[in-house]
Amino acid sequence: MGKFQPWAEPWWVNLLIFIPVIVFLLGHGKPLLLTRHRLLMIGIFAAAFGFVEAAVVVYLRAAVGLLPGYMGTLSDLQHASETYQQAKSISQFPQSLLAIETYREAATLVMLVSFALLAAPKARERWAAFLWAFAIWDITYYAGLWVTVRWPASFKDLDVLFLIPVPWVAQVWFPVLVSGLSLAAIGMCKKKTG
């Protein structure tokens, strides 16, 4: 288990913690025109997409030999991957697959933005739909990795969050906290309006 690290790298990634605060402040007192049903549908899409992303990461790591035990059962994989370190694996990735991983990340963002544009008629609701989907996708991604390969073993495990434009590295607690706070902020804005 690693030591707690309060800061993400590069420095500007830490500014993401302000997104839920901004969402809450901008939504304070104004009705959020997203129904519970719509938020549920967005959440179902995002959760499924988050698991697909987790599976893709497992496949990529196995394909380049960074995931021991993948030829056995799921239980074998979970036990063999106890020493797996996601953040260190990026330096061992072949350049060709690293380029594909970067394109996959860009495609993920395009899909989440496109879904948000389709989910709501106005800019404010589209932004809320994007953050709602992104937060659920992100939390489900980590849950999917934990269910399949038992990673992260701790919220203090280092992860490469994104590669665009440079690698963003933080302990897992950071993106989970930002995502959780984003869900709470949107939920509070929604709760005020009924």
N, C-alpha and C positions, 0 to 999 in steps of 0.2 A: 504494500500500500504506500503510495507516494505522499510526500509532504504537501500540505495545502499551499496553493499558489493563488494569491488574490488577483493577479493580473494576467490578461491575455496578451498575446503578441500577434501582430504589431500593436502598438499602443492604442491606435484608434479603434480597434475592435472593442475595447472596453466601453466605448461610447454607446454601444448597443443597449446597455442597461437603461439608458434614458428613453428608449422607444416605448416601453409600457407607461412610463410617467407622462410622456407627451400624448399618448393615446388617451389616457385618463383625463388629462387636463383639457384636451381639445374636445373630448366627448362629454365633459362635465356639464350637465344641464340641458344637453341637446339630445333629442331622440335619435337613436340608432335604428335605422329602418331595415333591420335584418330580423326576420322572424326566427323563432326557436327552431322551427322545422328547417329553415334554410341553413342555420348554423349547424344543425344536426347533419344535414346532407353534406355540407362542406367538411365537417368533421369526419364523416365516414370515408369520403374520398381521400382526405389527408392521411387518415390512419392506414388505409390500404396502401397508399403511395409510400408512406414512411416504411412500411414493412417491405415493400418491393425494393426500396433503396437499400435497406439493411441486407436483403438477400443478394443484391448486386455487389455490395461491398464484400460479403462472405465469398461469393464466387470469384471476384477479382483477387482477393488475398490467397485463395486456394490455387488459382490458376498460376500465380507467380511463386508458389511454394512458401508463402509466409504464414500459412495456417495449418499447423500440424494436426493430424488425425482426421482430415476430411474424407478419407477413403473408407472409414468405418461407419458406425452408427452415429446418430445425433448425440447420443450420450458420450461416445468416444471422442467426438469433436469437442464437446463441452469440456471434458476433462483434459484433453490435450492442449487446449488453447489457453490454459491458465497462465502461461508465461507470455502470451501474445501482447504486444504493445503497439497499438494503432499508430501513435504519433511517430514512432521510430520506423515503422514499415514504409512510410512515404519515401525515405531516403534509399530504400532498397527496391523501389519500383522501377521497372524499365521505362526509359523516356517515352517510348511509344505509348505505353499504357497510361503513363502520367498525363500525356496529352489527351487521351481519350477520357480519362477521369475528369479533366478540366472541362471538356466539352459536355460530359454528362452532367456536371454541376450546373453549367450554363443552361442546359436543356431543362433541368429540374426547376430552376428559377423561372424560365419562360413558361413552363407548364403551370406553376403555382400562380404566376401573374395572370396568365390567360384564363385560368379557372376563376380567379377573383373578378376579372373583367366580365365574365359571363354570369357570375353569381349575384351581382348587384348593379342597380341602375345608376347610382350616383358615386362620385369620387370618394366621399368619406366612407361610404359603406363598402366600396371596393377595397379601400385601404384596410378596413377592419376585416373584410373577408380574407384578404391576402394574409394578414397577420394571424388570424384565426387558423387558417389552413397551414401556414408555415409553422406555427407553434405546435399544432397537433402532429404534423408531419415530423418535426424534429424530435419530439418526445417519443413518438412511436418508432422512429428510426433507432434510438438508443434502446428502447424496450425490445425491438426486434432483434437487435444484435445480442442483447443479454439473453433472450430466450433461446436463440440458436447457438451462440458460441460462448455464452457466459462472459461477454465483454460488454460494457466495462465492469470490472470486478468491484470498482469503487467510483464514487463521484469525483474522486481525486485523480483518476486516470487521465493522462494527457490525450488529447485528440486533435487531429487536423480538421478544423471546422469547414473551411473552404480553401480552395487554391487560387481563387480569383480576387484581386490581381496578383497577390502573393499568398503563400500559405498563412492561414489564421490558426494559431495554436492556443488552446486553452484547456483547462481541466473540464471534465464533463459537467460539473456542477454549474458552470457559467452559462452554457447555452440552455440547459434545462431550467435554470432560474429565470433567464430572460423569457423563455417560452412560457413558463408557468405564470409569470407576472403579466405577460401579454394577454394570456387567456383570462386572467383575473380582471385586468383593466377593461377588456371588451365585455366580459360578463357583467361587470358593475355598470357599465354604460347601458347595456341591454336591460339590466334589472331595474334601473331607474325609470325606464319607459314602459315596463310591464311585460 
